[in-house]
Amino acid sequence: MSEIWLLALLAALLTYGTRVAGHLVLSRFERIPPRVEAALDAVPPAMLVTIVTPVFVDGGWAERLVIVGAGLLSLRLSVLASVTIGVLAMALLRHLGV
């Protein structure tokens, strides 16, 4: 097995393990405290910012344009649709050599 496949497998197992552990911890509560619920609701946007910021700072004009465009699309579309369109737009720009 190549090192890349081993790394992907370990990453998948770690991701699955953290999700299961989070579910097991939260299932012990009869009711999730409001502060915990607010923190959990803030995780997806925080993760998106963590992924996008380095690309926005160190990327070229095409990356910045796609990030801003996807951000504007997210005001009207779902996050999944906006990210999908952004990824496809960046793939097209890279295919065109931009």
VMD Tcl script that builds the backbone (N, CA, C; Angstrom):
set m [mol new atoms 294]
animate dup $m
set s [atomselect $m all]
$s set {name element resname resid chain x y z} {
  {N N MET 1 A 0.851 -1.175 0.000}
  {CA C MET 1 A 0.000 0.000 0.000}
  {C C MET 1 A 0.897 1.238 0.000}
  {N N SER 2 A 0.600 2.190 -0.869}
  {CA C SER 2 A 1.438 3.382 -0.934}
  {C C SER 2 A 1.202 4.269 0.282}
  {N N GLU 3 A 2.134 5.151 0.505}
  {CA C GLU 3 A 2.044 6.036 1.676}
  {C C GLU 3 A 0.841 6.962 1.611}
  {N N ILE 4 A 0.474 7.397 0.410}
  {CA C ILE 4 A -0.679 8.300 0.258}
  {C C ILE 4 A -1.964 7.589 0.689}
  {N N TRP 5 A -2.137 6.339 0.260}
  {CA C TRP 5 A -3.338 5.598 0.636}
  {C C TRP 5 A -3.380 5.345 2.135}
  {N N LEU 6 A -2.226 5.060 2.705}
  {CA C LEU 6 A -2.160 4.842 4.147}
  {C C LEU 6 A -2.523 6.125 4.895}
  {N N LEU 7 A -2.013 7.247 4.425}
  {CA C LEU 7 A -2.326 8.539 5.038}
  {C C LEU 7 A -3.820 8.844 4.921}
  {N N ALA 8 A -4.406 8.582 3.753}
  {CA C ALA 8 A -5.838 8.821 3.558}
  {C C ALA 8 A -6.669 7.928 4.474}
  {N N LEU 9 A -6.266 6.686 4.612}
  {CA C LEU 9 A -6.981 5.764 5.496}
  {C C LEU 9 A -6.895 6.210 6.952}
  {N N LEU 10 A -5.710 6.612 7.389}
  {CA C LEU 10 A -5.551 7.083 8.765}
  {C C LEU 10 A -6.352 8.362 9.014}
  {N N ALA 11 A -6.364 9.263 8.034}
  {CA C ALA 11 A -7.150 10.492 8.173}
  {C C ALA 11 A -8.637 10.178 8.266}
  {N N ALA 12 A -9.096 9.227 7.460}
  {CA C ALA 12 A -10.508 8.838 7.505}
  {C C ALA 12 A -10.865 8.218 8.858}
  {N N LEU 13 A -10.000 7.352 9.358}
  {CA C LEU 13 A -10.254 6.728 10.662}
  {C C LEU 13 A -10.258 7.765 11.784}
  {N N LEU 14 A -9.340 8.707 11.733}
  {CA C LEU 14 A -9.294 9.755 12.746}
  {C C LEU 14 A -10.543 10.633 12.682}
  {N N THR 15 A -10.952 10.995 11.474}
  {CA C THR 15 A -12.157 11.802 11.313}
  {C C THR 15 A -13.381 11.061 11.839}
  {N N TYR 16 A -13.502 9.806 11.469}
  {CA C TYR 16 A -14.631 8.999 11.943}
  {C C TYR 16 A -14.595 8.864 13.459}
  {N N GLY 17 A -13.409 8.642 14.010}
  {CA C GLY 17 A -13.274 8.511 15.461}
  {C C GLY 17 A -13.690 9.755 16.207}
  {N N THR 18 A -13.307 10.924 15.703}
  {CA C THR 18 A -13.690 12.165 16.379}
  {C C THR 18 A -15.196 12.405 16.288}
  {N N ARG 19 A -15.790 12.030 15.167}
  {CA C ARG 19 A -17.246 12.195 15.041}
  {C C ARG 19 A -17.991 11.271 15.996}
  {N N VAL 20 A -17.547 10.042 16.068}
  {CA C VAL 20 A -18.195 9.086 16.976}
  {C C VAL 20 A -18.004 9.533 18.422}
  {N N ALA 21 A -16.801 9.974 18.765}
  {CA C ALA 21 A -16.543 10.425 20.140}
  {C C ALA 21 A -17.426 11.619 20.487}
  {N N GLY 22 A -17.563 12.558 19.557}
  {CA C GLY 22 A -18.439 13.712 19.806}
  {C C GLY 22 A -19.876 13.289 20.013}
  {N N HIS 23 A -20.334 12.347 19.217}
  {CA C HIS 23 A -21.704 11.846 19.371}
  {C C HIS 23 A -21.873 11.160 20.726}
  {N N LEU 24 A -20.909 10.356 21.124}
  {CA C LEU 24 A -21.004 9.656 22.408}
  {C C LEU 24 A -21.027 10.634 23.580}
  {N N VAL 25 A -20.212 11.679 23.500}
  {CA C VAL 25 A -20.189 12.677 24.584}
  {C C VAL 25 A -21.518 13.423 24.641}
  {N N LEU 26 A -22.002 13.895 23.473}
  {CA C LEU 26 A -23.249 14.667 23.464}
  {C C LEU 26 A -24.467 13.809 23.806}
  {N N SER 27 A -24.416 12.505 23.552}
  {CA C SER 27 A -25.564 11.655 23.853}
  {C C SER 27 A -25.745 11.459 25.362}
  {N N ARG 28 A -24.759 11.803 26.143}
  {CA C ARG 28 A -24.869 11.688 27.604}
  {C C ARG 28 A -25.714 12.817 28.207}
  {N N PHE 29 A -25.875 13.913 27.465}
  {CA C PHE 29 A -26.697 15.029 27.932}
  {C C PHE 29 A -28.154 14.768 27.576}
  {N N GLU 30 A -29.053 15.055 28.514}
  {CA C GLU 30 A -30.469 14.996 28.169}
  {C C GLU 30 A -30.828 16.190 27.296}
  {N N ARG 31 A -30.227 17.305 27.623}
  {CA C ARG 31 A -30.447 18.537 26.866}
  {C C ARG 31 A -29.094 19.216 26.721}
  {N N ILE 32 A -28.766 19.618 25.510}
  {CA C ILE 32 A -27.471 20.270 25.281}
  {C C ILE 32 A -27.540 21.688 25.843}
  {N N PRO 33 A -26.568 22.074 26.679}
  {CA C PRO 33 A -26.576 23.436 27.226}
  {C C PRO 33 A -26.486 24.482 26.100}
  {N N PRO 34 A -27.145 25.629 26.285}
  {CA C PRO 34 A -27.170 26.653 25.228}
  {C C PRO 34 A -25.779 27.108 24.779}
  {N N ARG 35 A -24.832 27.222 25.703}
  {CA C ARG 35 A -23.487 27.664 25.321}
  {C C ARG 35 A -22.793 26.623 24.448}
  {N N VAL 36 A -22.998 25.354 24.753}
  {CA C VAL 36 A -22.413 24.282 23.932}
  {C C VAL 36 A -23.064 24.279 22.559}
  {N N GLU 37 A -24.373 24.438 22.519}
  {CA C GLU 37 A -25.077 24.476 21.238}
  {C C GLU 37 A -24.609 25.657 20.390}
  {N N ALA 38 A -24.417 26.817 21.009}
  {CA C ALA 38 A -23.922 27.989 20.273}
  {C C ALA 38 A -22.515 27.738 19.734}
  {N N ALA 39 A -21.678 27.092 20.530}
  {CA C ALA 39 A -20.316 26.781 20.074}
  {C C ALA 39 A -20.346 25.805 18.908}
  {N N LEU 40 A -21.199 24.792 18.984}
  {CA C LEU 40 A -21.301 23.821 17.897}
  {C C LEU 40 A -21.855 24.455 16.627}
  {N N ASP 41 A -22.774 25.405 16.775}
  {CA C ASP 41 A -23.314 26.101 15.609}
  {C C ASP 41 A -22.259 26.974 14.929}
  {N N ALA 42 A -21.236 27.387 15.665}
  {CA C ALA 42 A -20.196 28.251 15.101}
  {C C ALA 42 A -19.089 27.469 14.409}
  {N N VAL 43 A -19.072 26.163 14.532}
  {CA C VAL 43 A -17.970 25.367 13.970}
  {C C VAL 43 A -17.912 25.413 12.443}
  {N N PRO 44 A -19.003 25.174 11.694}
  {CA C PRO 44 A -18.873 25.169 10.229}
  {C C PRO 44 A -18.327 26.472 9.637}
  {N N PRO 45 A -18.842 27.657 10.043}
  {CA C PRO 45 A -18.252 28.877 9.493}
  {C C PRO 45 A -16.788 29.056 9.898}
  {N N ALA 46 A -16.444 28.662 11.108}
  {CA C ALA 46 A -15.054 28.788 11.552}
  {C C ALA 46 A -14.132 27.900 10.728}
  {N N MET 47 A -14.587 26.689 10.429}
  {CA C MET 47 A -13.786 25.788 9.602}
  {C C MET 47 A -13.625 26.335 8.194}
  {N N LEU 48 A -14.683 26.900 7.642}
  {CA C LEU 48 A -14.614 27.465 6.304}
  {C C LEU 48 A -13.625 28.624 6.260}
  {N N VAL 49 A -13.664 29.482 7.252}
  {CA C VAL 49 A -12.716 30.597 7.316}
  {C C VAL 49 A -11.286 30.088 7.454}
  {N N THR 50 A -11.091 29.041 8.251}
  {CA C THR 50 A -9.762 28.463 8.440}
  {C C THR 50 A -9.205 27.915 7.136}
  {N N ILE 51 A -10.051 27.355 6.306}
  {CA C ILE 51 A -9.608 26.803 5.031}
  {C C ILE 51 A -9.381 27.906 3.997}
  {N N VAL 52 A -10.246 28.906 3.969}
  {CA C VAL 52 A -10.229 29.913 2.913}
  {C C VAL 52 A -9.171 30.996 3.138}
  {N N THR 53 A -8.927 31.406 4.367}
  {CA C THR 53 A -8.046 32.535 4.644}
  {C C THR 53 A -6.631 32.372 4.093}
  {N N PRO 54 A -5.947 31.249 4.307}
  {CA C PRO 54 A -4.591 31.133 3.746}
  {C C PRO 54 A -4.566 31.241 2.219}
  {N N VAL 55 A -5.577 30.692 1.558}
  {CA C VAL 55 A -5.636 30.772 0.102}
  {C C VAL 55 A -5.881 32.212 -0.322}
  {N N PHE 56 A -6.744 32.906 0.406}
  {CA C PHE 56 A -7.042 34.304 0.064}
  {C C PHE 56 A -5.807 35.179 0.250}
  {N N VAL 57 A -5.022 34.918 1.289}
  {CA C VAL 57 A -3.844 35.743 1.580}
  {C C VAL 57 A -2.691 35.422 0.622}
  {N N ASP 58 A -2.425 34.135 0.392}
  {CA C ASP 58 A -1.263 33.740 -0.405}
  {C C ASP 58 A -1.587 33.417 -1.854}
  {N N GLY 59 A -2.852 33.340 -2.215}
  {CA C GLY 59 A -3.227 32.963 -3.575}
  {C C GLY 59 A -3.113 34.123 -4.540}
  {N N GLY 60 A -3.369 33.813 -5.781}
  {CA C GLY 60 A -3.352 34.836 -6.824}
  {C C GLY 60 A -4.706 35.490 -6.979}
  {N N TRP 61 A -4.811 36.316 -8.020}
  {CA C TRP 61 A -6.059 37.056 -8.226}
  {C C TRP 61 A -7.212 36.119 -8.563}
  {N N ALA 62 A -6.927 35.006 -9.266}
  {CA C ALA 62 A -7.999 34.076 -9.639}
  {C C ALA 62 A -8.609 33.437 -8.383}
  {N N GLU 63 A -7.746 33.024 -7.461}
  {CA C GLU 63 A -8.255 32.419 -6.219}
  {C C GLU 63 A -9.086 33.419 -5.432}
  {N N ARG 64 A -8.595 34.644 -5.332}
  {CA C ARG 64 A -9.347 35.674 -4.592}
  {C C ARG 64 A -10.691 35.955 -5.245}
  {N N LEU 65 A -10.699 36.015 -6.570}
  {CA C LEU 65 A -11.942 36.267 -7.304}
  {C C LEU 65 A -12.952 35.148 -7.064}
  {N N VAL 66 A -12.496 33.907 -7.108}
  {CA C VAL 66 A -13.399 32.773 -6.889}
  {C C VAL 66 A -13.911 32.758 -5.448}
  {N N ILE 67 A -13.040 33.067 -4.482}
  {CA C ILE 67 A -13.476 33.085 -3.078}
  {C C ILE 67 A -14.539 34.158 -2.859}
  {N N VAL 68 A -14.317 35.349 -3.394}
  {CA C VAL 68 A -15.302 36.425 -3.239}
  {C C VAL 68 A -16.600 36.056 -3.954}
  {N N GLY 69 A -16.475 35.485 -5.159}
  {CA C GLY 69 A -17.668 35.070 -5.900}
  {C C GLY 69 A -18.463 34.010 -5.156}
  {N N ALA 70 A -17.770 33.014 -4.609}
  {CA C ALA 70 A -18.458 31.968 -3.846}
  {C C ALA 70 A -19.094 32.547 -2.583}
  {N N GLY 71 A -18.419 33.506 -1.971}
  {CA C GLY 71 A -18.992 34.164 -0.794}
  {C C GLY 71 A -20.275 34.902 -1.131}
  {N N LEU 72 A -20.270 35.584 -2.267}
  {CA C LEU 72 A -21.485 36.284 -2.692}
  {C C LEU 72 A -22.596 35.294 -3.053}
  {N N LEU 73 A -22.225 34.192 -3.700}
  {CA C LEU 73 A -23.217 33.170 -4.025}
  {C C LEU 73 A -23.846 32.576 -2.769}
  {N N SER 74 A -23.056 32.473 -1.707}
  {CA C SER 74 A -23.572 31.865 -0.472}
  {C C SER 74 A -24.662 32.708 0.182}
  {N N LEU 75 A -24.794 33.965 -0.244}
  {CA C LEU 75 A -25.885 34.787 0.275}
  {C C LEU 75 A -27.225 34.344 -0.303}
  {N N ARG 76 A -27.201 33.680 -1.467}
  {CA C ARG 76 A -28.429 33.236 -2.123}
  {C C ARG 76 A -28.581 31.723 -2.178}
  {N N LEU 77 A -27.453 31.005 -2.208}
  {CA C LEU 77 A -27.483 29.554 -2.355}
  {C C LEU 77 A -27.021 28.892 -1.069}
  {N N SER 78 A -27.139 27.571 -1.022}
  {CA C SER 78 A -26.638 26.833 0.130}
  {C C SER 78 A -25.110 26.845 0.120}
  {N N VAL 79 A -24.527 26.536 1.260}
  {CA C VAL 79 A -23.066 26.496 1.350}
  {C C VAL 79 A -22.520 25.437 0.409}
  {N N LEU 80 A -23.154 24.286 0.351}
  {CA C LEU 80 A -22.687 23.217 -0.524}
  {C C LEU 80 A -22.698 23.653 -1.985}
  {N N ALA 81 A -23.770 24.287 -2.419}
  {CA C ALA 81 A -23.846 24.753 -3.804}
  {C C ALA 81 A -22.784 25.816 -4.084}
  {N N SER 82 A -22.585 26.731 -3.146}
  {CA C SER 82 A -21.587 27.794 -3.331}
  {C C SER 82 A -20.178 27.230 -3.416}
  {N N VAL 83 A -19.861 26.294 -2.534}
  {CA C VAL 83 A -18.526 25.685 -2.547}
  {C C VAL 83 A -18.334 24.871 -3.822}
  {N N THR 84 A -19.358 24.136 -4.232}
  {CA C THR 84 A -19.261 23.345 -5.462}
  {C C THR 84 A -19.015 24.234 -6.668}
  {N N ILE 85 A -19.750 25.308 -6.783}
  {CA C ILE 85 A -19.564 26.240 -7.895}
  {C C ILE 85 A -18.174 26.866 -7.829}
  {N N GLY 86 A -17.724 27.219 -6.637}
  {CA C GLY 86 A -16.387 27.786 -6.489}
  {C C GLY 86 A -15.294 26.819 -6.903}
  {N N VAL 87 A -15.417 25.561 -6.488}
  {CA C VAL 87 A -14.423 24.543 -6.857}
  {C C VAL 87 A -14.424 24.334 -8.368}
  {N N LEU 88 A -15.607 24.248 -8.968}
  {CA C LEU 88 A -15.685 24.066 -10.416}
  {C C LEU 88 A -15.120 25.280 -11.164}
  {N N ALA 89 A -15.401 26.473 -10.660}
  {CA C ALA 89 A -14.867 27.682 -11.296}
  {C C ALA 89 A -13.341 27.705 -11.221}
  {N N MET 90 A -12.789 27.346 -10.065}
  {CA C MET 90 A -11.326 27.335 -9.917}
  {C C MET 90 A -10.706 26.263 -10.800}
  {N N ALA 91 A -11.358 25.102 -10.891}
  {CA C ALA 91 A -10.849 24.037 -11.759}
  {C C ALA 91 A -10.848 24.493 -13.217}
  {N N LEU 92 A -11.904 25.176 -13.634}
  {CA C LEU 92 A -11.973 25.687 -15.004}
  {C C LEU 92 A -10.885 26.725 -15.258}
  {N N LEU 93 A -10.700 27.638 -14.314}
  {CA C LEU 93 A -9.655 28.659 -14.484}
  {C C LEU 93 A -8.268 28.024 -14.554}
  {N N ARG 94 A -8.016 27.042 -13.736}
  {CA C ARG 94 A -6.723 26.367 -13.778}
  {C C ARG 94 A -6.562 25.569 -15.069}
  {N N HIS 95 A -7.640 24.972 -15.539}
  {CA C HIS 95 A -7.588 24.241 -16.801}
  {C C HIS 95 A -7.263 25.190 -17.959}
  {N N LEU 96 A -7.790 26.400 -17.884}
  {CA C LEU 96 A -7.531 27.400 -18.918}
  {C C LEU 96 A -6.166 28.046 -18.773}
  {N N GLY 97 A -5.476 27.716 -17.675}
  {CA C GLY 97 A -4.123 28.246 -17.477}
  {C C GLY 97 A -4.077 29.612 -16.823}
  {N N VAL 98 A -5.154 29.987 -16.186}
  {CA C VAL 98 A -5.198 31.298 -15.509}
  {C C VAL 98 A -4.572 31.215 -14.158}
}
mol reanalyze $m
mol bondsrecalc $m
mol representation Tube
mol addrep $m
